[in-house]
Amino acid sequence: MNSQPYSQIELIIAQERLRQARYSFNMAIFATTLSFCISLAGAGMLLSKKFPQGIVISAAGLVSAVEFQKLAKDANDRLNQILVEEEENQG
């Protein structure tokens, strides 16, 4: 009888973790797109012979893209962990 409320709590926790992973993934996609646009602007500046500004903007776009990819990977890892935990609870 006590296992039923515990299962409900586990379900709520899993749903919350899933919601957070979705938000993290969506934010990472948005941020990656933004980083791409920043990098594109930096490349445009480099082509228009504004080298110092172009280099700074391109570098900022690339660094932020790498960081946002880490966020997306973390979100994916959280989803995988939820799946593993659910499989362990089922078995």
C-alpha positions as CSV (number, residue, x, y, z in Angstrom):
1,M,0.0,0.0,0.0
2,N,2.9,2.4,0.7
3,S,4.6,1.7,-2.7
4,Q,1.7,3.4,-4.6
5,P,2.3,6.9,-3.2
6,Y,6.1,6.4,-3.7
7,S,5.5,5.4,-7.3
8,Q,3.4,8.5,-7.8
9,I,6.2,10.7,-6.4
10,E,8.8,9.0,-8.7
11,L,6.5,9.7,-11.6
12,I,6.2,13.4,-10.7
13,I,10.0,13.6,-10.3
14,A,10.6,11.9,-13.6
15,Q,8.1,14.3,-15.3
16,E,9.8,17.3,-13.8
17,R,13.2,16.1,-14.9
18,L,11.8,15.5,-18.4
19,R,10.3,19.0,-18.5
20,Q,13.7,20.5,-17.4
21,A,15.5,18.5,-20.0
22,R,13.1,19.7,-22.7
23,Y,13.6,23.3,-21.7
24,S,17.4,22.9,-21.6
25,F,17.4,21.3,-25.1
26,N,15.2,24.0,-26.6
27,M,17.3,26.7,-25.1
28,A,20.5,25.0,-26.4
29,I,18.9,24.9,-29.9
30,F,18.0,28.6,-29.8
31,A,21.4,29.5,-28.4
32,T,23.2,27.5,-31.1
33,T,21.2,29.2,-33.8
34,L,22.0,32.6,-32.3
35,S,25.7,31.7,-32.1
36,F,25.7,30.7,-35.7
37,C,24.2,34.1,-36.6
38,I,26.9,35.8,-34.6
39,S,29.6,33.8,-36.3
40,L,28.1,34.6,-39.6
41,A,28.2,38.3,-38.8
42,G,31.8,38.0,-37.7
43,A,32.6,36.3,-41.0
44,G,30.9,39.1,-42.9
45,M,33.1,41.6,-41.0
46,L,36.2,39.7,-41.8
47,L,35.2,39.7,-45.5
48,S,34.6,43.5,-45.4
49,K,38.1,43.9,-44.1
50,K,37.1,44.8,-40.5
51,F,39.5,42.2,-39.1
52,P,39.7,43.1,-35.4
53,Q,36.0,43.2,-35.0
54,G,35.4,40.2,-37.2
55,I,37.9,38.1,-35.3
56,V,36.3,39.0,-31.9
57,I,32.8,38.4,-33.1
58,S,33.6,35.1,-34.8
59,A,35.5,33.8,-31.8
60,A,32.6,34.8,-29.5
61,G,30.2,32.9,-31.7
62,L,32.3,29.8,-31.8
63,V,33.0,29.7,-28.1
64,S,29.3,30.2,-27.3
65,A,28.3,27.5,-29.8
66,V,30.6,25.0,-28.0
67,E,29.1,25.9,-24.6
68,F,25.6,25.6,-25.8
69,Q,26.3,22.2,-27.4
70,K,27.5,21.1,-23.9
71,L,24.1,22.2,-22.6
72,A,22.3,20.2,-25.2
73,K,24.4,17.1,-24.4
74,D,23.6,17.5,-20.7
75,A,19.9,17.6,-21.5
76,N,20.3,14.5,-23.6
77,D,22.2,12.8,-20.8
78,R,19.5,13.6,-18.3
79,L,16.9,12.1,-20.6
80,N,19.0,8.9,-21.0
81,Q,19.3,8.7,-17.2
82,I,15.6,8.9,-16.8
83,L,15.2,6.1,-19.3
84,V,17.7,3.9,-17.4
85,E,16.1,4.6,-14.1
86,E,12.6,3.8,-15.4
87,E,14.0,0.5,-16.9
88,E,15.5,-0.4,-13.6
89,N,12.3,0.3,-11.7
90,Q,10.3,-1.8,-14.2
91,G,12.7,-4.8,-14.0
